[in-house]
Amino acid sequence: MKKINFKRIACLLLALMFLFTTAGCGKTEDNDSKPVSNTQSEKEEVRDLGGRTIKFLANWTEPQKGNSDRENIYWQKKTEVQEKYNCTYEHIYLADDTVYNSFITSILSGDPMADIVSYKYNPFPAIQQDLFYNLSNLKELDFSEDKWLKAVSNMGTVDGKQYLMLSIKFVADNLIFYNKDTFEKYGQEDLWTLQKDGKLTLDKLIEIATNISKASGTYSMRGDDATYAHRMFASASGVLPIEKVDNKLEFKVNVNSTEFVNAYTKAQQLVTDGVLSNGLDATNWSYSRSLFNAGSVPILLGSEAIVDHFAESDFEVGMCVMPTVDGKMTTVGEDLAWCAMPYNVKNPGDVAFIWNIMTDVTFDVDYKIRFRDAVSDDAMDVIEALSKIQTTTVTPVNCDVAASVGETSTLNSMVSGSITPAQAMQTIEPLYEAALKAYLN
């Protein structure tokens, strides 16, 4: 009988173990062998903040326990973070018109009232004065993760420094809501079906809206306000009223450009033709939304009230994204929110560490929790398609630094037909130029 060589067998087994272990390190369904990011490793880090209070300032109140699954998840995470890292996470609420000035004043005083602020309007004066912290210095934040909205990161980048961030996987911009029952009644193609097949262009949308108007004898399309449809037509044509130059604190005013005027002219022609409402009959800011929910207008442009439209309508609601002239989804951001840290924040690494965790439950990073039981399967497909674009692509943002230039009366004259879009744009262009100079100088 041949003598068994146990030493050789042991070596063979070790070799096989090494082989299988190496094979197991290859690409799997959930792990493409990418290195673990700083952010991922920091989430598991044992860090003691010594009782530090991390203050978050916003123009909305803190979520309330028991109101919804989303709010309960927020409190579960907040409690866990406070206990695990020996800190307090405080949500500070201020009225919308006092947030920015109060925050900036406190920074200038040398004692910031919050470690992080969330706001929606013009951040550029503070950026110009270098009052916000350069977030690109923080290893705790990995902005390559798809939870960070690329448009906001780009908007807040000046001379290679990043001052702004926003962790959200879906922004309800450029949406169109439509009454599927009315579309079926008048034999029109479904907008989302066309869009997901790459067949919905701006002209195709106009054709369908025109067909419904002719069949019904009244306008078929309405913007969220009097000129929202006009702005969406400009965005669909690839032109912004105010455009920030990449990586610089410089802006271009495009309202009197040929592209912008042509887009407004195209929308205004639909008003003249009775296809698009001029919106001047609105009695409040939600008037157009109410008309759509009541079934009085079959196509609504620009609303962000996704859940409300599905909950308050007794017809089948359709949803898609404003199509571009060449059949893509319009991705221009409108009045996007942003977050920032004061330049003189205490221990910014600790703040970033906690914020990187809390931001996931402060904003709709997991947007499916918010929408999955409230909207149709088709609408969820729209949301996921738009989310993928917003979190993987740097999309342009309307830098509305001239929001208070007093353009409303001029634009109302335009939609009423008293003046042409070209005349309106010639009138408001100097207002925008002056507003930019005042904001940045």
FENCOR-V474091 format. One record per pair of residues at least 12 apart in sequence whose C-alpha atoms are under 6 Angstrom apart, sorted by the first residue. I is the first residue (numbers start at 1). J is the second residue. If there is no record, write none. Layout:
I | J
I | J
This chain:
39 | 140
39 | 141
39 | 142
47 | 85
48 | 85
48 | 86
49 | 85
49 | 86
49 | 87
50 | 86
51 | 86
51 | 87
52 | 87
53 | 87
53 | 88
53 | 89
54 | 89
55 | 90
55 | 114
55 | 115
56 | 91
56 | 92
56 | 114
56 | 116
56 | 117
57 | 92
57 | 114
57 | 117
58 | 93
58 | 117
58 | 118
59 | 93
59 | 94
59 | 95
59 | 96
60 | 93
61 | 93
74 | 361
115 | 341
116 | 340
116 | 341
117 | 339
117 | 340
118 | 338
118 | 339
119 | 337
119 | 338
120 | 336
120 | 337
122 | 401
131 | 342
131 | 343
132 | 163
132 | 341
132 | 342
132 | 343
133 | 341
133 | 342
133 | 343
134 | 161
134 | 162
134 | 163
135 | 162
135 | 163
136 | 162
140 | 352
140 | 353
146 | 391
147 | 167
147 | 168
147 | 169
148 | 166
148 | 167
149 | 166
149 | 167
149 | 168
149 | 391
150 | 391
150 | 394
151 | 394
151 | 395
152 | 165
153 | 165
157 | 247
158 | 247
158 | 248
159 | 247
159 | 248
164 | 339
164 | 340
165 | 338
165 | 339
166 | 338
166 | 339
168 | 363
168 | 364
168 | 365
169 | 365
169 | 387
170 | 387
172 | 304
174 | 302
174 | 321
174 | 322
175 | 302
175 | 320
175 | 321
175 | 322
176 | 300
176 | 301
176 | 319
176 | 320
176 | 321
177 | 299
177 | 300
177 | 318
177 | 319
178 | 298
178 | 299
178 | 317
178 | 318
179 | 298
179 | 317
180 | 316
180 | 317
180 | 318
192 | 320
198 | 327
200 | 327
201 | 323
201 | 324
201 | 325
201 | 326
201 | 327
202 | 323
202 | 324
202 | 325
210 | 275
213 | 275
219 | 274
219 | 275
219 | 276
220 | 275
220 | 297
220 | 298
221 | 276
221 | 299
221 | 300
222 | 276
222 | 277
222 | 300
223 | 300
223 | 301
224 | 288
224 | 301
224 | 302
224 | 303
226 | 278
226 | 279
230 | 264
230 | 267
233 | 263
234 | 260
234 | 263
236 | 324
236 | 330
237 | 325
240 | 398
241 | 253
241 | 254
241 | 255
242 | 398
242 | 399
255 | 425
256 | 425
261 | 422
265 | 421
278 | 415
293 | 309
293 | 313
307 | 374
319 | 379
332 | 396
332 | 397
333 | 397
333 | 398
334 | 398
402 | 432
402 | 435
405 | 431
